[in-house]
Amino acid sequence: MATIRDVAKLASVGIGTVSRVLSGKGSVSSKTLLKVNQAMEALNFTPSSAARSLVSKKMNTIGIWGTETSGEINRRTLREMETELKEFEIHLIFADGDLNSSKNPNASRESFDRLISKGCDGIIIWGSDLPALEILQIENEFPNIALLNNKIELIDDKCFYFDHYQAGYVCGQHLIDKGHSNIACITGWLETDDGNQRHQGFLSALNDNNVNIPEELIFKGDYTYRKGYEGALYLLKQDKPFTALFCGNDQSAMSAISALSINGFNIPNDISVIGYDDMNIARYTSPPLTTVCIPFNKMAVSATRRLLNLCYNLELNIEYDFPIELIERLSVKKLPVQ
């Protein structure tokens, strides 16, 4: 028996478009309407009760779509989001999305549509793996979305993000203020917008203070513990001594500290290390990690409230301002003035 998803695939449209055709609500062009109707006729499609529920009533379910490069979402964040939803008897489901590839250039969209087909009234798109144009197309077909840790100007009121450029700048400036001029870097995932922004902000701080960082002292990481460890070993092999290291996230910083310590370097007396994110464990590392706090929980709660307002006609208070906070602990040393 054909499903609403089969109709969408045959008509080359999103599930949201088929839903609008079935419900008669929302804007659908005559050309698209014809394609959907032809697909339904070709498949002998008869809307099931589940399909009808997608277009005629609320399912009381909110989804989260993210991929392995979106970052880690901890239990506390999920608990706070569920607390917001529980009051209105709304459920939360999480989908581990797929990334586009040369083998399947539509993998991301297909995995997103699978989440819609599970009956979500709205979906939080976590991270920046989906291209902006694809997100805008999704938003046109399925308006009940909110973006977490991503920014698209055309739908800015649905975006909850942090100024990663300025935060990266703050990290670089902090190391310079502590007297460091020989600085190395293990980047985050530069293919993502937030990873690139924090790196560019860091480089701008160095440039504004006439501090040069050789290419040999920049290691391209991917936010994992493994790359942080490998990055530190790589940097030590370069013939370029450094007294400070900026890491694109706390995981990289923690594993870098491990690699440096095993090789006989004391943190921070020999090499200072600054991270990014302020993970729960950052205060308990040895030494406790200096880092930038990303108010991810607050962003996630606001994204959840935005969807509640969109999906269920509520008027919950929403925050869009998430200030930068440098958390100074013991992993960065102030060098004596020379």
ABEGO torsion letter per residue (X at the ends): XBBAAAAAAAAGBBAAAAAAAAAGBEBBBAAAAAAAAAAAAAAGBBBBAAAAAAAABBAGBBBBBBBAAAEBBBAAAAAAAAAAAAAAGBBBBBBBBBBBBAABAAAAAAAAAAAAAAGBABBBBBEAABBAAAAAAAAAABABBBBBGBBBAAAAAABBBBBAAAAAAAAAAAAAAAGBABBBBBBBBAABAAAAAAAAAAAAAAAAAGBBBBAAABBBBAGBAAAAAAAAAAAAABBBBBABBBBABAAAAAAAAAAAAAAGBBOAAABBBBBBGGBAAAAABOBBBBBBBBBAAAAAAAAAAAAAAAAAGBBBBBBABBBBBBBBBAABBBBBBX
